[in-house]
Amino acid sequence: MSENAFDLIVVGGGPGGYVAAIRAAQLGLKTALVEREHLGGICLNWGCIPTKALLRTSEVAHLIRHAGDFGLSVTGFNIDLPKIVERSRKVAAQLSGGVKHLLKKNKVTVFEDRRSDQQAYHSCHRRPRQGPAGSGAGWQIGLDL
């Protein structure tokens, strides 16, 4: 099989895509994943996870503001918005790195491609499989990036 020939190419590295790619590789398919931005998708990088990190910071600030209710006295409390946002981005980057590690561990080839998903789809082509690989008959999928 040539370097850019795969049994399965997954377009999109969000929570559905990266899990499908890992499972396909575990089942013995030579698998590639094409992602245009950051592994883990919108939820991990821009939505759910960073938002939860920001909400946790808000919760901590709330607890500090109400420390007196717990018999505690806190002085010198300041909010540093750039640090709050930096922490949120750091949490997302750490989790995205974890996805990258899982893909590498399971031998999924990752292509970072800034084209749209539609353009990445049209970069794929198929041809009859040459020689034995996995189940024998079937198609080989190539990727022109």
N, C-alpha and C positions, 0 to 999 in steps of 0.2 A: 504494500500500500504506500503511495507517495506521502510525503510529509504533510500535505494539506488535503489528504483524503481521509474521510471519517465515516463511521457507521451512522452517527447521529450528530447533527449540529443543532444546538439550542440557541435561539435568538432571544436574548434578554436574560440578565443575571439577577432578576428579582427573586423573591421567595419561592416562586413556582419554578423558575428556570434553573437556578443553581441546584435545587433539590433534585429536579429531574435529571440534570446532567450527572450529578454524583451517583444517583441510583443506576443510570444507564451504564456508567463506567464500572460500577460494582458488579453489574450483570455481564461484564465482559465486552461491551461495545467500545470501540475507539470513539471517544466523544470530544466534541469541541463546544465551546460556549462563546458567543459573541455578545459583548456588552458595550454600549456606547458611552456610558458615564462611569458609575461606581458600582462595584459588585454589592449586591444586597438590595438594590432597587430603591424606590422612592421612600418606602416606609423606614428602612434602616438608615438611609442617608439624609433625608430631608423632612420626613413626616413623623411617624410614631416615636422612634427612638430619640431623636434630638428633642422632641417636644417633652417626652417623659423626663429627660435630663433637666430641661428647663423647669418643669413642674417640681422636680425634687429640690432644686435650688430655691424655688419659691416657698416650698414647705419648710425648708431649713430656716429661711428668713422669717417666716411666720412664727416658728418656734422660738427663735431668738427674740423677736419683738414681744412675745408673751412669756419670756423666761421668768418674770416676776410671779406668774401664776404657779410656777413650780418651785418657788423659793430661791430662785437664782437671780443674780445681778450681772448684767452684761453691759460693759462700757466699750466705746469705740467701735460701734457697729457701722459699717459702710457697705454700700452696694457698688460693685465694680462690674458694670455691664460687659465690657470687653472680655473680662475673665470668665464671666458666666457663659457667654457665647462660645468662647474658646473651649471650655470644659464640655459643652454640648457637642461641639464638632469633634473633640478628642474621643468621646464615647462612641460616636458614630464611626469614626475612623478605625477604632480598635475592633469593633464588631465586623466592619467591612474587611479588615485584615484577617479576621477569623474565617470568613467565607472564602477568601483567597487561599488561605492555608488548607481548608477542607478540599477545595477543588484540586489543588496541587497534590495533596496527599492521595487523592483518588485518581490521579493521572488524567484529569480533564485539561485539555489544552484551552487556554483562555486567549481570545483575541479582543483587544480593546479597539473598537472601531467607532469613530465619531459620526459615521453616516447614520441615517435613520434606519429603524428596524426594517422598513420596506426595502431600502437599498441593500441592506445586508442580506435579506432574503433572496434578492435577485443576484447576489454574488455567488449563490450556491448552484451547483449543477450535479447531476447524477449520471452514472454510467454503470453498466453491468460489472459486478465484482470480478476482479481478476485473481484467480488462484484461491486457495483455501484461506479463509479468515472467519473464525467463529463458526457460524452455522453452515457456511458453504455458499449456497445460492443467495441471490439477492442483489442489492444495489450498493454501490460505493458512492458516497457524497463528497464532492470536492468543493473547496472554498477558494475563491479568488479575491484576496484582500490586498 
